[in-house]
Amino acid sequence: MADQQDPVFQIQRVYLKEASLEQPNSPAILLEQEQPTVDIQLGVNASPVAEGIYEVSVTATVQTKIKDKTVFLVEATQAGIFEVRNLPPEQMNQIMGIACPQIVYPYLRGNVADLIQRGGFPPVHLSEINFQAMYEQQQQQQVESAEGATPGITQ
């Protein structure tokens, strides 16, 4: 039998939490010959669900435009439920910000490409993400903003 203090990390479930595809200017925009611009935004969120159980989600927003008109807009959130127990706080943050998103993200990539293709467009493949570098960058930004908010220091 496992010791009560042994670290625990288990995937309970991975699921598509939300997905939408909008083509507000179809069908006219589909006749345009100009190459659209593509803007991709990603976000990671982690929240406790119950004692030792967390939901970690990765959200992608993919918007293509020709001039100022949207060709299509896809928003999708892929989430996972993870059991994480008996880890020090600094490891918990890394698990939530790096390990869990790395598990969830490939599912998001596939769902976004599939949704775009089902909308009648060539699939947009989200590139691989280095969640460790993203996490470290966010940590650095938090340190810098905390230092910038120190009372009594003028800039």
Sequence and secondary structure as in RCSB ss.txt:
>XXXX:A:sequence
MADQQDPVFQIQRVYLKEASLEQPNSPAILLEQEQPTVDIQLGVNASPVAEGIYEVSVTATVQTKIKDKTVFLVE
ATQAGIFEVRNLPPEQMNQIMGIACPQIVYPYLRGNVADLIQRGGFPPVHLSEINFQAMYEQQQQQQVESAEGAT
PGITQ
>XXXX:A:secstr
   TTS EEEEEEEEEEEEEEE TTTTGGGG  S  EEEEEEEEEEEEEETTEEEEEEEEEEEEEETTEEEEEEE
EEEEEEEEEES  HHHHHHIIIIIHHHHHHHHHHHHHHHHHHHTTS         HHHHHHHHHHHHHHHHHHT 
TT   
